[in-house]
């Protein structure tokens, strides 16, 4: 795999704010979660070339955050 760059795959995690390991309230561990079970979503974008710029990757991640209903 020498000289072959792996693709960059944009990923977003939704629904993690407020969970035990989030930094909500400026605390990492020492807080009580508001709920026990949280629905969490993971969204994957299309693989991008290894030489993609940070701005291109940031844009691809941003597009994953927009609900599909708004895109149409």
PyMOL Python script that loads the backbone (N, CA, C, O; Angstrom):
from pymol import cmd

cmd.read_pdbstr("""\
ATOM      1  N   UNK A   1       0.818  -1.177   0.000  1.00  0.00           N
ATOM      2  CA  UNK A   1       0.000   0.000   0.000  1.00  0.00           C
ATOM      3  C   UNK A   1       0.874   1.258   0.000  1.00  0.00           C
ATOM      4  O   UNK A   1       0.361   2.370   0.129  1.00  0.00           O
ATOM      5  N   UNK A   2       2.177   1.087  -0.143  1.00  0.00           N
ATOM      6  CA  UNK A   2       3.050   2.250  -0.153  1.00  0.00           C
ATOM      7  C   UNK A   2       2.690   3.145  -1.334  1.00  0.00           C
ATOM      8  O   UNK A   2       2.441   2.667  -2.441  1.00  0.00           O
ATOM      9  N   UNK A   3       2.668   4.451  -1.080  1.00  0.00           N
ATOM     10  CA  UNK A   3       2.334   5.468  -2.075  1.00  0.00           C
ATOM     11  C   UNK A   3       0.886   5.420  -2.539  1.00  0.00           C
ATOM     12  O   UNK A   3       0.529   6.051  -3.534  1.00  0.00           O
ATOM     13  N   UNK A   4       0.066   4.688  -1.836  1.00  0.00           N
ATOM     14  CA  UNK A   4      -1.364   4.665  -2.145  1.00  0.00           C
ATOM     15  C   UNK A   4      -2.090   5.247  -0.942  1.00  0.00           C
ATOM     16  O   UNK A   4      -2.136   4.636   0.126  1.00  0.00           O
ATOM     17  N   UNK A   5      -2.655   6.435  -1.128  1.00  0.00           N
ATOM     18  CA  UNK A   5      -3.356   7.082  -0.014  1.00  0.00           C
ATOM     19  C   UNK A   5      -4.741   6.491   0.179  1.00  0.00           C
ATOM     20  O   UNK A   5      -5.471   6.286  -0.790  1.00  0.00           O
ATOM     21  N   UNK A   6      -5.106   6.218   1.421  1.00  0.00           N
ATOM     22  CA  UNK A   6      -6.452   5.706   1.674  1.00  0.00           C
ATOM     23  C   UNK A   6      -7.474   6.809   1.438  1.00  0.00           C
ATOM     24  O   UNK A   6      -7.152   7.985   1.608  1.00  0.00           O
ATOM     25  N   UNK A   7      -8.694   6.463   1.053  1.00  0.00           N
ATOM     26  CA  UNK A   7      -9.706   7.495   0.853  1.00  0.00           C
ATOM     27  C   UNK A   7     -10.109   8.125   2.185  1.00  0.00           C
ATOM     28  O   UNK A   7      -9.972   7.513   3.245  1.00  0.00           O
ATOM     29  N   UNK A   8     -10.601   9.344   2.111  1.00  0.00           N
ATOM     30  CA  UNK A   8     -11.134  10.049   3.274  1.00  0.00           C
ATOM     31  C   UNK A   8     -12.643   9.837   3.254  1.00  0.00           C
ATOM     32  O   UNK A   8     -13.298  10.143   2.258  1.00  0.00           O
ATOM     33  N   UNK A   9     -13.192   9.320   4.336  1.00  0.00           N
ATOM     34  CA  UNK A   9     -14.630   9.086   4.401  1.00  0.00           C
ATOM     35  C   UNK A   9     -15.228  10.058   5.423  1.00  0.00           C
ATOM     36  O   UNK A   9     -14.945   9.945   6.615  1.00  0.00           O
ATOM     37  N   UNK A  10     -16.059  11.021   4.968  1.00  0.00           N
ATOM     38  CA  UNK A  10     -16.695  11.939   5.905  1.00  0.00           C
ATOM     39  C   UNK A  10     -17.716  11.196   6.775  1.00  0.00           C
ATOM     40  O   UNK A  10     -18.492  10.382   6.274  1.00  0.00           O
ATOM     41  N   UNK A  11     -17.705  11.484   8.076  1.00  0.00           N
ATOM     42  CA  UNK A  11     -18.599  10.820   9.023  1.00  0.00           C
ATOM     43  C   UNK A  11     -19.152  11.858   9.989  1.00  0.00           C
ATOM     44  O   UNK A  11     -18.423  12.744  10.435  1.00  0.00           O
ATOM     45  N   UNK A  12     -20.444  11.752  10.315  1.00  0.00           N
ATOM     46  CA  UNK A  12     -21.030  12.595  11.363  1.00  0.00           C
ATOM     47  C   UNK A  12     -21.704  11.704  12.400  1.00  0.00           C
ATOM     48  O   UNK A  12     -22.202  10.621  12.093  1.00  0.00           O
ATOM     49  N   UNK A  13     -21.704  12.190  13.628  1.00  0.00           N
ATOM     50  CA  UNK A  13     -22.408  11.520  14.724  1.00  0.00           C
ATOM     51  C   UNK A  13     -23.493  12.466  15.212  1.00  0.00           C
ATOM     52  O   UNK A  13     -23.212  13.614  15.553  1.00  0.00           O
ATOM     53  N   UNK A  14     -24.714  11.995  15.245  1.00  0.00           N
ATOM     54  CA  UNK A  14     -25.817  12.813  15.722  1.00  0.00           C
ATOM     55  C   UNK A  14     -26.411  12.244  16.998  1.00  0.00           C
ATOM     56  O   UNK A  14     -26.456  11.028  17.189  1.00  0.00           O
ATOM     57  N   UNK A  15     -26.868  13.143  17.874  1.00  0.00           N
ATOM     58  CA  UNK A  15     -27.521  12.711  19.101  1.00  0.00           C
ATOM     59  C   UNK A  15     -26.580  12.377  20.228  1.00  0.00           C
ATOM     60  O   UNK A  15     -26.984  11.718  21.186  1.00  0.00           O
ATOM     61  N   UNK A  16     -25.329  12.812  20.147  1.00  0.00           N
ATOM     62  CA  UNK A  16     -24.382  12.468  21.210  1.00  0.00           C
ATOM     63  C   UNK A  16     -24.259  13.562  22.267  1.00  0.00           C
ATOM     64  O   UNK A  16     -23.705  13.315  23.338  1.00  0.00           O
ATOM     65  N   UNK A  17     -24.763  14.766  21.990  1.00  0.00           N
ATOM     66  CA  UNK A  17     -24.658  15.853  22.969  1.00  0.00           C
ATOM     67  C   UNK A  17     -25.561  15.549  24.146  1.00  0.00           C
ATOM     68  O   UNK A  17     -26.729  15.209  23.959  1.00  0.00           O
ATOM     69  N   UNK A  18     -25.040  15.666  25.352  1.00  0.00           N
ATOM     70  CA  UNK A  18     -25.802  15.365  26.555  1.00  0.00           C
ATOM     71  C   UNK A  18     -25.552  13.968  27.093  1.00  0.00           C
ATOM     72  O   UNK A  18     -25.957  13.654  28.212  1.00  0.00           O
ATOM     73  N   UNK A  19     -24.901  13.140  26.323  1.00  0.00           N
ATOM     74  CA  UNK A  19     -24.571  11.800  26.799  1.00  0.00           C
ATOM     75  C   UNK A  19     -23.475  11.887  27.853  1.00  0.00           C
ATOM     76  O   UNK A  19     -22.845  12.932  28.021  1.00  0.00           O
ATOM     77  N   UNK A  20     -23.258  10.819  28.539  1.00  0.00           N
ATOM     78  CA  UNK A  20     -22.299  10.787  29.637  1.00  0.00           C
ATOM     79  C   UNK A  20     -20.910  11.260  29.207  1.00  0.00           C
ATOM     80  O   UNK A  20     -20.240  11.953  29.973  1.00  0.00           O
ATOM     81  N   UNK A  21     -20.463  10.902  28.004  1.00  0.00           N
ATOM     82  CA  UNK A  21     -19.110  11.229  27.590  1.00  0.00           C
ATOM     83  C   UNK A  21     -19.021  12.488  26.734  1.00  0.00           C
ATOM     84  O   UNK A  21     -17.960  12.770  26.177  1.00  0.00           O
ATOM     85  N   UNK A  22     -20.112  13.255  26.613  1.00  0.00           N
ATOM     86  CA  UNK A  22     -20.026  14.531  25.902  1.00  0.00           C
ATOM     87  C   UNK A  22     -19.462  15.577  26.860  1.00  0.00           C
ATOM     88  O   UNK A  22     -19.341  15.324  28.059  1.00  0.00           O
ATOM     89  N   UNK A  23     -19.121  16.738  26.338  1.00  0.00           N
ATOM     90  CA  UNK A  23     -18.542  17.798  27.163  1.00  0.00           C
ATOM     91  C   UNK A  23     -19.609  18.822  27.542  1.00  0.00           C
ATOM     92  O   UNK A  23     -19.283  19.969  27.849  1.00  0.00           O
ATOM     93  N   UNK A  24     -20.869  18.423  27.524  1.00  0.00           N
ATOM     94  CA  UNK A  24     -21.966  19.324  27.858  1.00  0.00           C
ATOM     95  C   UNK A  24     -21.790  19.889  29.263  1.00  0.00           C
ATOM     96  O   UNK A  24     -21.419  19.162  30.185  1.00  0.00           O
ATOM     97  N   UNK A  25     -22.053  21.179  29.428  1.00  0.00           N
ATOM     98  CA  UNK A  25     -21.930  21.816  30.734  1.00  0.00           C
ATOM     99  C   UNK A  25     -20.499  21.988  31.185  1.00  0.00           C
ATOM    100  O   UNK A  25     -20.255  22.280  32.356  1.00  0.00           O
ATOM    101  N   UNK A  26     -19.537  21.814  30.279  1.00  0.00           N
ATOM    102  CA  UNK A  26     -18.135  21.970  30.633  1.00  0.00           C
ATOM    103  C   UNK A  26     -17.594  20.818  31.467  1.00  0.00           C
ATOM    104  O   UNK A  26     -16.499  20.912  32.023  1.00  0.00           O
ATOM    105  N   UNK A  27     -18.342  19.747  31.554  1.00  0.00           N
ATOM    106  CA  UNK A  27     -17.907  18.581  32.323  1.00  0.00           C
ATOM    107  C   UNK A  27     -17.846  17.388  31.386  1.00  0.00           C
ATOM    108  O   UNK A  27     -18.700  17.223  30.515  1.00  0.00           O
ATOM    109  N   UNK A  28     -16.839  16.568  31.572  1.00  0.00           N
ATOM    110  CA  UNK A  28     -16.710  15.393  30.729  1.00  0.00           C
ATOM    111  C   UNK A  28     -17.321  14.171  31.396  1.00  0.00           C
ATOM    112  O   UNK A  28     -18.187  13.526  30.805  1.00  0.00           O
ATOM    113  N   UNK A  29     -16.898  13.837  32.604  1.00  0.00           N
ATOM    114  CA  UNK A  29     -17.393  12.631  33.264  1.00  0.00           C
ATOM    115  C   UNK A  29     -18.407  12.920  34.368  1.00  0.00           C
ATOM    116  O   UNK A  29     -19.406  12.211  34.486  1.00  0.00           O
ATOM    117  N   UNK A  30     -18.170  13.928  35.159  1.00  0.00           N
ATOM    118  CA  UNK A  30     -18.914  14.096  36.399  1.00  0.00           C
ATOM    119  C   UNK A  30     -20.227  14.839  36.195  1.00  0.00           C
ATOM    120  O   UNK A  30     -20.384  15.981  36.627  1.00  0.00           O
ATOM    121  N   UNK A  31     -21.151  14.183  35.541  1.00  0.00           N
ATOM    122  CA  UNK A  31     -22.500  14.714  35.376  1.00  0.00           C
ATOM    123  C   UNK A  31     -23.460  13.539  35.251  1.00  0.00           C
ATOM    124  O   UNK A  31     -23.065  12.420  34.927  1.00  0.00           O
ATOM    125  N   UNK A  32     -24.709  13.818  35.513  1.00  0.00           N
ATOM    126  CA  UNK A  32     -25.730  12.786  35.334  1.00  0.00           C
ATOM    127  C   UNK A  32     -26.347  12.948  33.958  1.00  0.00           C
ATOM    128  O   UNK A  32     -26.715  14.058  33.573  1.00  0.00           O
ATOM    129  N   UNK A  33     -26.464  11.872  33.219  1.00  0.00           N
ATOM    130  CA  UNK A  33     -27.129  11.985  31.920  1.00  0.00           C
ATOM    131  C   UNK A  33     -28.609  12.295  32.111  1.00  0.00           C
ATOM    132  O   UNK A  33     -29.229  11.849  33.076  1.00  0.00           O
ATOM    133  N   UNK A  34     -29.170  13.070  31.174  1.00  0.00           N
ATOM    134  CA  UNK A  34     -30.592  13.399  31.256  1.00  0.00           C
ATOM    135  C   UNK A  34     -31.463  12.174  30.991  1.00  0.00           C
ATOM    136  O   UNK A  34     -32.564  12.059  31.529  1.00  0.00           O
ATOM    137  N   UNK A  35     -30.973  11.279  30.176  1.00  0.00           N
ATOM    138  CA  UNK A  35     -31.692  10.050  29.839  1.00  0.00           C
ATOM    139  C   UNK A  35     -30.702   8.895  29.869  1.00  0.00           C
ATOM    140  O   UNK A  35     -29.490   9.098  29.796  1.00  0.00           O
ATOM    141  N   UNK A  36     -31.224   7.701  29.977  1.00  0.00           N
ATOM    142  CA  UNK A  36     -30.355   6.522  29.954  1.00  0.00           C
ATOM    143  C   UNK A  36     -30.054   6.117  28.512  1.00  0.00           C
ATOM    144  O   UNK A  36     -28.895   5.902  28.158  1.00  0.00           O
ATOM    145  N   UNK A  37     -31.084   6.014  27.688  1.00  0.00           N
ATOM    146  CA  UNK A  37     -30.888   5.616  26.297  1.00  0.00           C
ATOM    147  C   UNK A  37     -31.094   6.813  25.374  1.00  0.00           C
ATOM    148  O   UNK A  37     -32.113   7.499  25.458  1.00  0.00           O
ATOM    149  N   UNK A  38     -30.153   7.057  24.518  1.00  0.00           N
ATOM    150  CA  UNK A  38     -30.234   8.121  23.532  1.00  0.00           C
ATOM    151  C   UNK A  38     -30.187   7.500  22.138  1.00  0.00           C
ATOM    152  O   UNK A  38     -29.373   6.611  21.887  1.00  0.00           O
ATOM    153  N   UNK A  39     -31.043   7.954  21.234  1.00  0.00           N
ATOM    154  CA  UNK A  39     -30.876   7.502  19.850  1.00  0.00           C
ATOM    155  C   UNK A  39     -29.677   8.218  19.242  1.00  0.00           C
ATOM    156  O   UNK A  39     -29.576   9.442  19.325  1.00  0.00           O
ATOM    157  N   UNK A  40     -28.799   7.486  18.651  1.00  0.00           N
ATOM    158  CA  UNK A  40     -27.599   8.045  18.035  1.00  0.00           C
ATOM    159  C   UNK A  40     -27.611   7.674  16.560  1.00  0.00           C
ATOM    160  O   UNK A  40     -27.936   6.542  16.200  1.00  0.00           O
ATOM    161  N   UNK A  41     -27.258   8.630  15.708  1.00  0.00           N
ATOM    162  CA  UNK A  41     -27.177   8.348  14.284  1.00  0.00           C
ATOM    163  C   UNK A  41     -25.742   8.511  13.812  1.00  0.00           C
ATOM    164  O   UNK A  41     -25.012   9.380  14.289  1.00  0.00           O
ATOM    165  N   UNK A  42     -25.357   7.680  12.887  1.00  0.00           N
ATOM    166  CA  UNK A  42     -24.044   7.763  12.260  1.00  0.00           C
ATOM    167  C   UNK A  42     -24.288   7.879  10.761  1.00  0.00           C
ATOM    168  O   UNK A  42     -24.962   7.037  10.168  1.00  0.00           O
ATOM    169  N   UNK A  43     -23.739   8.924  10.152  1.00  0.00           N
ATOM    170  CA  UNK A  43     -23.907   9.139   8.712  1.00  0.00           C
ATOM    171  C   UNK A  43     -22.545   9.097   8.041  1.00  0.00           C
ATOM    172  O   UNK A  43     -21.591   9.720   8.508  1.00  0.00           O
ATOM    173  N   UNK A  44     -22.463   8.362   6.949  1.00  0.00           N
ATOM    174  CA  UNK A  44     -21.233   8.245   6.181  1.00  0.00           C
ATOM    175  C   UNK A  44     -21.433   8.898   4.822  1.00  0.00           C
ATOM    176  O   UNK A  44     -22.463   8.703   4.177  1.00  0.00           O
ATOM    177  N   UNK A  45     -20.440   9.676   4.391  1.00  0.00           N
ATOM    178  CA  UNK A  45     -20.480  10.272   3.065  1.00  0.00           C
ATOM    179  C   UNK A  45     -19.735   9.405   2.069  1.00  0.00           C
ATOM    180  O   UNK A  45     -19.192   8.353   2.408  1.00  0.00           O
ATOM    181  N   UNK A  46     -19.724   9.872   0.842  1.00  0.00           N
ATOM    182  CA  UNK A  46     -18.996   9.148  -0.201  1.00  0.00           C
ATOM    183  C   UNK A  46     -17.495   9.299   0.031  1.00  0.00           C
ATOM    184  O   UNK A  46     -17.046  10.370   0.439  1.00  0.00           O
ATOM    185  N   UNK A  47     -16.714   8.256  -0.217  1.00  0.00           N
ATOM    186  CA  UNK A  47     -15.258   8.354  -0.070  1.00  0.00           C
ATOM    187  C   UNK A  47     -14.701   9.464  -0.965  1.00  0.00           C
ATOM    188  O   UNK A  47     -15.147   9.667  -2.095  1.00  0.00           O
ATOM    189  N   UNK A  48     -13.732  10.156  -0.429  1.00  0.00           N
ATOM    190  CA  UNK A  48     -13.087  11.258  -1.143  1.00  0.00           C
ATOM    191  C   UNK A  48     -11.628  10.901  -1.383  1.00  0.00           C
ATOM    192  O   UNK A  48     -11.076  10.060  -0.673  1.00  0.00           O
ATOM    193  N   UNK A  49     -10.996  11.523  -2.370  1.00  0.00           N
ATOM    194  CA  UNK A  49      -9.579  11.233  -2.621  1.00  0.00           C
ATOM    195  C   UNK A  49      -8.710  11.580  -1.414  1.00  0.00           C
ATOM    196  O   UNK A  49      -9.039  12.478  -0.639  1.00  0.00           O
ATOM    197  N   UNK A  50      -7.624  10.878  -1.266  1.00  0.00           N
ATOM    198  CA  UNK A  50      -6.712  11.093  -0.134  1.00  0.00           C
ATOM    199  C   UNK A  50      -6.133  12.500  -0.121  1.00  0.00           C
ATOM    200  O   UNK A  50      -5.760  12.999   0.941  1.00  0.00           O
ATOM    201  N   UNK A  51      -6.051  13.146  -1.271  1.00  0.00           N
ATOM    202  CA  UNK A  51      -5.472  14.489  -1.323  1.00  0.00           C
ATOM    203  C   UNK A  51      -6.522  15.587  -1.186  1.00  0.00           C
ATOM    204  O   UNK A  51      -6.254  16.735  -1.542  1.00  0.00           O
ATOM    205  N   UNK A  52      -7.711  15.261  -0.680  1.00  0.00           N
ATOM    206  CA  UNK A  52      -8.761  16.259  -0.457  1.00  0.00           C
ATOM    207  C   UNK A  52      -8.286  17.273   0.578  1.00  0.00           C
ATOM    208  O   UNK A  52      -7.599  16.929   1.539  1.00  0.00           O
ATOM    209  N   UNK A  53      -8.665  18.523   0.363  1.00  0.00           N
ATOM    210  CA  UNK A  53      -8.273  19.577   1.311  1.00  0.00           C
ATOM    211  C   UNK A  53      -9.199  19.547   2.527  1.00  0.00           C
ATOM    212  O   UNK A  53     -10.277  18.955   2.492  1.00  0.00           O
ATOM    213  N   UNK A  54      -8.756  20.192   3.590  1.00  0.00           N
ATOM    214  CA  UNK A  54      -9.580  20.270   4.799  1.00  0.00           C
ATOM    215  C   UNK A  54     -10.907  20.954   4.503  1.00  0.00           C
ATOM    216  O   UNK A  54     -11.938  20.548   5.039  1.00  0.00           O
ATOM    217  N   UNK A  55     -10.901  21.986   3.658  1.00  0.00           N
ATOM    218  CA  UNK A  55     -12.143  22.673   3.306  1.00  0.00           C
ATOM    219  C   UNK A  55     -13.108  21.757   2.558  1.00  0.00           C
ATOM    220  O   UNK A  55     -14.315  21.801   2.795  1.00  0.00           O
ATOM    221  N   UNK A  56     -12.587  20.938   1.665  1.00  0.00           N
ATOM    222  CA  UNK A  56     -13.440  19.998   0.927  1.00  0.00           C
ATOM    223  C   UNK A  56     -14.065  18.975   1.870  1.00  0.00           C
ATOM    224  O   UNK A  56     -15.247  18.654   1.748  1.00  0.00           O
ATOM    225  N   UNK A  57     -13.284  18.473   2.795  1.00  0.00           N
ATOM    226  CA  UNK A  57     -13.796  17.495   3.753  1.00  0.00           C
ATOM    227  C   UNK A  57     -14.816  18.162   4.676  1.00  0.00           C
ATOM    228  O   UNK A  57     -15.866  17.585   4.960  1.00  0.00           O
ATOM    229  N   UNK A  58     -14.514  19.366   5.142  1.00  0.00           N
ATOM    230  CA  UNK A  58     -15.431  20.105   6.006  1.00  0.00           C
ATOM    231  C   UNK A  58     -16.773  20.329   5.294  1.00  0.00           C
ATOM    232  O   UNK A  58     -17.834  20.192   5.903  1.00  0.00           O
ATOM    233  N   UNK A  59     -16.717  20.668   4.019  1.00  0.00           N
ATOM    234  CA  UNK A  59     -17.928  20.883   3.231  1.00  0.00           C
ATOM    235  C   UNK A  59     -18.730  19.582   3.110  1.00  0.00           C
ATOM    236  O   UNK A  59     -19.955  19.593   3.230  1.00  0.00           O
ATOM    237  N   UNK A  60     -18.042  18.469   2.873  1.00  0.00           N
ATOM    238  CA  UNK A  60     -18.719  17.168   2.754  1.00  0.00           C
ATOM    239  C   UNK A  60     -19.385  16.768   4.069  1.00  0.00           C
ATOM    240  O   UNK A  60     -20.490  16.225   4.066  1.00  0.00           O
ATOM    241  N   UNK A  61     -18.721  17.033   5.184  1.00  0.00           N
ATOM    242  CA  UNK A  61     -19.311  16.729   6.489  1.00  0.00           C
ATOM    243  C   UNK A  61     -20.525  17.626   6.718  1.00  0.00           C
ATOM    244  O   UNK A  61     -21.551  17.163   7.216  1.00  0.00           O
ATOM    245  N   UNK A  62     -20.417  18.899   6.361  1.00  0.00           N
ATOM    246  CA  UNK A  62     -21.544  19.819   6.498  1.00  0.00           C
ATOM    247  C   UNK A  62     -22.749  19.368   5.707  1.00  0.00           C
ATOM    248  O   UNK A  62     -23.882  19.515   6.165  1.00  0.00           O
ATOM    249  N   UNK A  63     -22.527  18.825   4.538  1.00  0.00           N
ATOM    250  CA  UNK A  63     -23.634  18.332   3.718  1.00  0.00           C
ATOM    251  C   UNK A  63     -24.328  17.144   4.370  1.00  0.00           C
ATOM    252  O   UNK A  63     -25.528  16.945   4.182  1.00  0.00           O
ATOM    253  N   UNK A  64     -23.583  16.356   5.132  1.00  0.00           N
ATOM    254  CA  UNK A  64     -24.204  15.237   5.845  1.00  0.00           C
ATOM    255  C   UNK A  64     -25.121  15.711   6.966  1.00  0.00           C
ATOM    256  O   UNK A  64     -26.047  15.004   7.363  1.00  0.00           O
ATOM    257  N   UNK A  65     -24.856  16.911   7.472  1.00  0.00           N
ATOM    258  CA  UNK A  65     -25.654  17.448   8.579  1.00  0.00           C
ATOM    259  C   UNK A  65     -26.987  18.003   8.124  1.00  0.00           C
ATOM    260  O   UNK A  65     -27.896  18.160   8.938  1.00  0.00           O
ATOM    261  N   UNK A  66     -27.126  18.305   6.837  1.00  0.00           N
ATOM    262  CA  UNK A  66     -28.364  18.860   6.299  1.00  0.00           C
ATOM    263  C   UNK A  66     -29.340  17.711   6.065  1.00  0.00           C
ATOM    264  O   UNK A  66     -29.013  16.762   5.351  1.00  0.00           O
ATOM    265  N   UNK A  67     -30.521  17.781   6.650  1.00  0.00           N
ATOM    266  CA  UNK A  67     -31.494  16.696   6.415  1.00  0.00           C
ATOM    267  C   UNK A  67     -31.826  16.570   4.932  1.00  0.00           C
ATOM    268  O   UNK A  67     -31.873  17.573   4.219  1.00  0.00           O
ATOM    269  N   UNK A  68     -32.052  15.372   4.473  1.00  0.00           N
ATOM    270  CA  UNK A  68     -32.316  15.137   3.064  1.00  0.00           C
ATOM    271  C   UNK A  68     -33.574  15.838   2.592  1.00  0.00           C
ATOM    272  O   UNK A  68     -33.666  16.192   1.417  1.00  0.00           O
ATOM    273  N   UNK A  69     -34.541  16.050   3.461  1.00  0.00           N
ATOM    274  CA  UNK A  69     -35.784  16.737   3.085  1.00  0.00           C
ATOM    275  C   UNK A  69     -35.501  18.177   2.668  1.00  0.00           C
ATOM    276  O   UNK A  69     -36.190  18.714   1.801  1.00  0.00           O
ATOM    277  N   UNK A  70     -34.503  18.803   3.269  1.00  0.00           N
ATOM    278  CA  UNK A  70     -34.179  20.187   2.939  1.00  0.00           C
ATOM    279  C   UNK A  70     -33.467  20.244   1.591  1.00  0.00           C
ATOM    280  O   UNK A  70     -33.611  21.226   0.862  1.00  0.00           O
ATOM    281  N   UNK A  71     -32.707  19.217   1.251  1.00  0.00           N
ATOM    282  CA  UNK A  71     -31.972  19.204  -0.012  1.00  0.00           C
ATOM    283  C   UNK A  71     -32.913  19.156  -1.207  1.00  0.00           C
ATOM    284  O   UNK A  71     -32.611  19.738  -2.249  1.00  0.00           O
ATOM    285  N   UNK A  72     -34.051  18.471  -1.077  1.00  0.00           N
ATOM    286  CA  UNK A  72     -34.945  18.290  -2.218  1.00  0.00           C
ATOM    287  C   UNK A  72     -35.808  19.484  -2.450  1.00  0.00           C
ATOM    288  O   UNK A  72     -36.618  19.490  -3.377  1.00  0.00           O
TER     289      UNK A  72
END
""", "prot")
cmd.dss("prot")
cmd.show_as("cartoon", "prot")
cmd.util.cbc("prot")
cmd.orient("prot")
